[in-house]
C-alpha cells in the first residue's frame, strides 16, 4: 500500500462547535475555493456525506505552496487521478481526534513541556476532545484539544480538507481563514497537517 501524501485540515478552533454545513459549502463555492463537485464513488474511504471538489478558480488565492518540487495534479480531478482536491465533511455529533504518522507529542498549555506518552495513552481508546490529559511535569490537567499539537494533529466535528499535499508543503493565506470565519458566523478556525 503506498504511503499517503498528506492532507491539510481546517476546523473550528473549539472542536465542540460546527457551523451549519450548507451555508459554509455555498460560501466556499461562491468564493472560488471549491470547484466542480467530484463523483461520490471517487472519494474512497470518505465519511458518509462527504463531498469532494476540484480546486476552484481562486484556490491559489487562498493557499500558498512552497518547496523545490511542488507538482499539483489538478487537471484530472474529475476523471483521472484525484490528485490535489478538497473535501468538506458534514458535522459529526462528537469531535474526533485527527492525527497521522507525522503527529508529535503535544505541549502542555501551562508549562509547555511535551506529553511524551501521548501515543500510549491514545492506544487505550479513542480520545474525546474533552478528555483530560495530565501533564507529568507540572501536574495540571487540561482537555486534550487545548494542548498544543503543533499543527500536526487536532480535534474536529467538521473539517475542510485539502488532500494530497505533503505536511509543510501548503500554507493557508490570511484570506482563507477570514473566509472560513465569515462563512461560519464568526467562528475562529485552526489548521493542521497530517499524513497517514
Secondary structure, DSSP 8 states (H G I E B T S, - for coil): ------EEEEEESSTT----HHHHHHHHHHTTSEEEE--GGGSTT--TT-EEEEE-TTHHHHEEE-SSS-----TTTTTS---SEEEE----SS-EEEE-TT----B-TTT--B-TTHHHHHHTS---TT-EEE-TTT--EEEGGGSB-TTSEEEESS-EEEES--TTTEEE-HHHHHHHHHHTTS--EEEEEE--
